[in-house]
Every structure is written in C-alpha cells, then in structure tokens.
Amino acid sequence: MRKAIILLLGCLTGAYCSKDYTNQRVCRFRTGDVGEVRRKVGKYTEAPVDIWTRNPEFVDVRVPASLVDRLEGCEVMIDDLQETIAQTYPDPATQPFLPFNDNSQSQVPEVRPLDLTSSLKATNDIFFSQFRDLETIYTWLDLMQLTFPDLVKIELVGQTFEGRDMKALHISAQNQNLNPDKKTIIITGGVHAREWIGVSTACYFISRLLAGYGVNKRETRYLDRLDFLIVPVFNPDGYVYTWSHDRLWRKNRQQTFYPRCFGIDIDHSFDFQWTGAQDFPCSEDYSGEAPFEALESESWNNYISEAKKEYTVHGYLDLHSYSQEVLYPYAYSCDALPRDLENLLELSYGLAKAIRRKSGKMYHVLSSCEDRGSDLTPGLGSGSALDYMYHHRAHWGVQLKLRDTGNHGFLLPPKFITPVGKETYGALKYFCDFILNPDL
Ligand SMILES: [Zn+2]
C-alpha cells in the first residue's frame, strides 16, 4: 500500500512512471546454451523468459527473486532491479532546454542556434549528463541543425506504428571534390528500446563530429571526405515506452496477430536470411510473420534504397548493449563466410584496440553468429540489421555491444554516458581512418 502511494506521488510530481520490478533479479548462468537456460527458467514461470544477454560463455536472465535458490548455477548479477532501474532516469531538474516536458505548455519551445563557443559545450555537457527522452533528443537534433545549417540535415525515414517520426541526421560538408562518390558511414542506435546507452552514444558521435569540423584536423578530414547518416533512435515507439511504461521493453510497439501481445523485434525483421517466427508474439525475439513487417525496418529499407540510393555505403555501425563486444557478420550462420575476412577482422580488432587505448576497457571480438547462438540453434540470428546492411548495402559492417559486462546490464547509470561516448568515438575515428585508407 505504502509503495503504491509513493508510486502515485511520483507520477503526480512528474517523475517517470514505469512497470515495477521489485523482487526481480538478474542471474548469470555459465553456459553458452541459451535454450537450456530458457527451459530451466521457463519451468517455473508462464511469462516469456527475458534473456538479457548471451555469448559462448554465459547467459544472463531476469528471474523472480523467489526462484533464485531453486535455479542451480544462478550467480546474481543485479540484486535490486527496481532500484537499479530508478537510477537510470534523470532528475527532471537537469533538463537542458526549458520548458521541455512541461506538458501544460502547448507552445513548442523556441530553440535558437547556439553560438559556437561556450554555449554549445555547456548545452552538451548538460545534455550528456543524463539519459534523455525522445522529445528532448529530437529537440537537440533541431538545435544541431540550427547551429550547423551547412553541415546538418534532419531527414524523415518513416513513421512508426504509433505515428512517431523516425529521424536520421545527414551530416555532410558536401565537398564534391573530396567526396565525389558520396562515401557514407551509417550509424544506428536504439534498435532495442531498453539499450539507452546506444542512443546516447549515437548522439555523442553527432556532437563530436559537428563540434570538430573546421576546428580539428581529423573531423574536418572526415566530414570533407565522408557523409554520415546517423539514426540515434531507430525504435521511437519502444524508446518512449521505456520512459512511460516499462524500462525493460525491447521490441517496437506494433500490433501482432495476437491481441494481447505487442511488438516485433526489429533486429529479427530484416529481409536477409529471415526465418519465420518460431516464437510466440509475446516473446522478446518475435520476428513477425513476414520480413519487413516491422515498420521501422521496412521504412529503413525504402529510405536507403530509394532516397539514398546514390550514396555508396562504406561503413555500418550498429550500437547495442551490453557485453563490451565487437561483432562482425554474419549473425544468421557461422557457416557463411563474410567477404574479405582478413580485412574485416583487422577492422574489428582495430575498433577494440582503439577503445582499449582510450579507456582501458576490453571489448571482445567475435562473430555475431557465436554471440547470437545461431551456431547452436539455427534461426536465432536471422533477419538482423547487421547482416542485411552488410549483405546489401555496406562494404564493412559491425555491431558494437557497449558497456558494461553485466554489473548494470541495460541499466547503466548516466555517469557512464560520456566515458562510453569517448571510448567508442575513438573506435569511430579508427573506422573512418580505415575506410579512408587508400590501400584498401
Ligand atoms: Zn540490442
């Protein structure tokens, strides 16, 4: 009762209302067999089993606290899930642009371009001090476009099931002499709604690329010779839902054939090696009933195939969490050999090394199929954005799973936004240098 009152008060005073995960924990099992863990946990619960991460060495899964003693081999990684969730939401007092989130004001907040010295840095320092909701992120994108009108264009990729805009930022110095082929790097974040650190990192990349152009040699070189297409929030409906209803939501919010279950896993929806759903629509990995059924993947396909067809995509970087891994294609099968493997491995290890040099953090390099478990269970890696982009559009493609290694999992506290941004921006610079290397 007391808790209900506190929650209600929290909602009334403007805090974020979200599904309650009191008495839930996250267990780690030392096995690479995700099917075994699903069966073990599924025996005791009717709810879909929420696998947090897996790799060849371990599987992390959310479980009710009452089960922990009965599940042999469970190492508790997160003891108080509800408290860990609460610490990821920002203090409303730290909003970078007032009057954001003040729904009582019907006026759209006025945003003015920043002068390019201290106020840009000050705004970004506040912006990156906390995770930000969709409205704040989209206003920040507007601000970047207003401040850097010669470099930035916001483009509409498509609309979501709930009618939200899916936005891409096209960054380019439009230097036709130095980039006659429209060489492009594409970066996506937030395909999975709860992986907030991927969203903040994509925004961090935007801030560094723009602030450095005409100031630093490297950024000037990159933007003169490369175009960047960055989608910080690939799954706007899911992202909004993690702020308003359920911090641990993963899929989009699309209606399925089963009325009680919403959401398709966008990263199983792309039309490359797509396999039909073995899972029920309630499952976290539900792929839909046909390729590109998820509106986000379908819109993305149209956008890059039509609106962007003359751009030559040299690099694709998909930001996820967590595990600290650099994953190279393919996800769907370990039998499928990627082209140019030697150079792809050089790129992947180079990205990991660039991160280690910045922060000392270890990121493991492995094939996406091993990470997904599709070597053991066919179908687990089907229809991924990485495979689709690598096969159809991008010469080089990797997925980065960002921090951490499981202490917070998806619930990384906001103090890590900038450190993760910095270390992976080191990797992005390596990626740009790799693509611009004339010997390749
Ligand atoms: Zn993910």
Residues whose N, C-alpha, C, O or C-beta is under 5 A from the ligand:
A	BS01	ZN	H192 E195 H320 S321
